[in-house]
Amino acid sequence: MNTQIPVASVKQSIVVDAPIDRAFRVFTEGFGSFKPPSHNLLAVPIAETIFETRVGGYIYDRGTDGSECRWARVLAYEPPDRLLMSWDISPRWQIETDLEKTSEWEVRFTAETDNRTRVDLEHRHLERHGQGWEGVRDGVEGDRGWPLYLRRFADLFPRAA
């Protein structure tokens, strides 16, 4: 009997033309500049996306009416090398309030040269979301998920000639 075990993590990487400190800073302080505005759980358009740069902080969207959607918690903040956040969005693409049913995503920054940084993102423990977790995996792995975020992030850095 051949039983296939589904993959419960997603890995993506990109290289940007920036020193590691700058890549880390732009990723955290500028998160809203590359997060697609259409990725919105609020009932109104997003006015801004905030990444609180500390353990215990949140990543959240603030709507044009002042409402907020806290969709990730900062679990590790280790500049300029590593970030670890929760993913507090359910398979129904709504906020998950049961913290036992949240996954996590880690971002590692590795200097390849003084002016080039590799950014590795792993979204793991997707099975924690319970029934329908495969939809979360497919969403974050697909063209409108982490690959889109990383492409938009890389576009913030001009290519070296």
C-alpha positions as CSV (number, residue, x, y, z in Angstrom):
1,M,0.0,0.0,0.0
2,N,1.4,3.4,-1.0
3,T,0.1,6.2,1.2
4,Q,1.0,9.7,0.3
5,I,1.5,12.1,3.1
6,P,0.5,15.7,2.2
7,V,3.1,18.4,2.5
8,A,2.2,20.7,5.4
9,S,4.8,23.5,4.8
10,V,5.6,25.9,2.0
11,K,9.1,27.2,1.2
12,Q,9.9,30.2,-1.0
13,S,13.2,32.1,-1.6
14,I,14.3,35.2,-3.4
15,V,17.5,37.2,-3.6
16,V,17.4,41.0,-3.4
17,D,20.1,43.6,-4.2
18,A,20.4,45.1,-0.8
19,P,22.6,44.7,2.3
20,I,21.1,42.4,4.9
21,D,20.2,45.2,7.4
22,R,18.3,47.1,4.7
23,A,16.5,44.0,3.4
24,F,15.4,43.2,7.0
25,R,14.3,46.8,7.7
26,V,12.3,47.1,4.4
27,F,10.6,43.8,5.0
28,T,9.4,44.8,8.5
29,E,9.0,48.6,8.4
30,G,7.8,48.5,4.8
31,F,5.6,45.4,4.9
32,G,2.6,47.4,3.8
33,S,4.4,48.6,0.7
34,F,4.5,45.1,-0.8
35,K,1.5,43.4,0.8
36,P,-1.2,43.5,-1.9
37,P,-4.1,45.8,-0.8
38,S,-6.5,43.2,-2.2
39,H,-5.4,40.8,0.6
40,N,-8.0,42.2,3.0
41,L,-10.2,40.6,5.6
42,L,-11.8,44.0,6.6
43,A,-15.1,45.2,5.3
44,V,-13.5,48.4,4.1
45,P,-10.3,49.2,2.1
46,I,-7.0,49.0,3.9
47,A,-5.5,52.4,4.8
48,E,-2.3,50.9,6.1
49,T,-0.6,47.7,7.1
50,I,1.4,47.8,10.3
51,F,4.2,45.4,11.3
52,E,5.0,45.9,15.0
53,T,8.7,45.3,15.2
54,R,9.0,43.5,18.5
55,V,8.2,40.1,20.0
56,G,4.5,40.2,21.2
57,G,3.7,42.7,18.4
58,Y,1.2,42.2,15.6
59,I,0.9,42.5,11.9
60,Y,-2.4,44.1,11.2
61,D,-4.4,46.0,8.7
62,R,-6.1,49.3,9.6
63,G,-9.1,50.1,7.5
64,T,-10.1,53.5,6.1
65,D,-12.8,53.6,8.8
66,G,-10.2,52.9,11.6
67,S,-11.2,49.3,12.0
68,E,-8.3,46.8,12.5
69,C,-7.6,43.2,11.6
70,R,-4.8,41.6,13.6
71,W,-3.9,38.6,11.4
72,A,-0.4,37.7,12.7
73,R,1.6,37.8,15.9
74,V,5.3,38.4,16.1
75,L,6.8,35.4,17.8
76,A,10.5,36.1,17.2
77,Y,12.2,39.3,16.1
78,E,16.0,38.9,15.6
79,P,17.3,41.7,13.4
80,P,18.8,41.3,10.8
81,D,18.6,37.6,10.5
82,R,15.2,36.1,11.5
83,L,11.5,36.7,12.0
84,L,8.9,34.3,13.2
85,M,5.2,35.1,13.0
86,S,1.9,33.3,13.6
87,W,-0.7,33.0,10.8
88,D,-4.0,33.6,12.5
89,I,-6.2,33.1,9.4
90,S,-8.4,30.1,9.2
91,P,-9.1,27.9,6.1
92,R,-12.3,30.0,5.7
93,W,-10.0,33.0,5.3
94,Q,-11.3,34.6,8.5
95,I,-9.4,35.4,11.7
96,E,-8.7,32.3,13.7
97,T,-9.2,32.9,17.5
98,D,-8.1,29.4,18.6
99,L,-4.3,29.8,18.8
100,E,-4.0,26.0,18.7
101,K,-5.3,26.2,15.1
102,T,-2.7,28.7,13.8
103,S,0.4,28.0,11.7
104,E,3.6,30.0,11.6
105,W,5.8,31.6,9.0
106,E,9.5,32.2,9.4
107,V,11.6,34.6,7.3
108,R,15.4,34.2,7.3
109,F,17.8,36.8,5.9
110,T,21.3,35.6,4.7
111,A,23.9,37.9,3.3
112,E,25.3,36.5,0.1
113,T,27.6,39.5,-0.4
114,D,27.7,43.0,1.2
115,N,25.0,44.1,-1.2
116,R,22.9,40.9,-1.8
117,T,20.6,39.2,0.6
118,R,18.8,35.9,0.2
119,V,15.4,35.8,1.9
120,D,14.0,32.4,2.7
121,L,10.4,32.1,3.8
122,E,8.9,28.9,5.3
123,H,5.2,28.7,6.2
124,R,4.9,25.6,8.4
125,H,2.6,23.6,10.6
126,L,-0.3,24.3,8.2
127,E,-2.0,21.0,9.4
128,R,-2.7,22.8,12.7
129,H,-5.5,24.7,10.9
130,G,-7.5,21.4,11.0
131,Q,-10.1,20.5,8.3
132,G,-9.4,22.4,5.1
133,W,-5.8,23.2,5.9
134,E,-4.8,22.1,2.4
135,G,-6.7,25.2,1.1
136,V,-4.5,27.4,3.2
137,R,-1.4,25.7,1.9
138,D,-2.6,26.0,-1.7
139,G,-3.4,29.7,-1.2
140,V,-0.1,30.7,0.4
141,E,1.9,28.6,-2.1
142,G,0.0,29.8,-5.2
143,D,0.8,32.8,-7.5
144,R,-1.2,35.1,-5.3
145,G,0.4,33.9,-2.0
146,W,4.0,34.1,-0.8
147,P,5.5,34.1,-4.3
148,L,3.6,37.4,-5.0
149,Y,4.7,38.9,-1.7
150,L,8.4,38.1,-2.4
151,R,8.2,39.4,-6.0
152,R,6.7,42.6,-4.8
153,F,9.3,42.9,-2.0
154,A,12.1,42.3,-4.5
155,D,10.7,45.0,-6.8
156,L,11.4,47.5,-4.0
157,F,15.2,47.1,-4.7
158,P,16.6,48.2,-8.0
159,R,18.6,45.5,-9.8
160,A,22.4,46.0,-9.8
161,A,23.8,46.7,-13.2
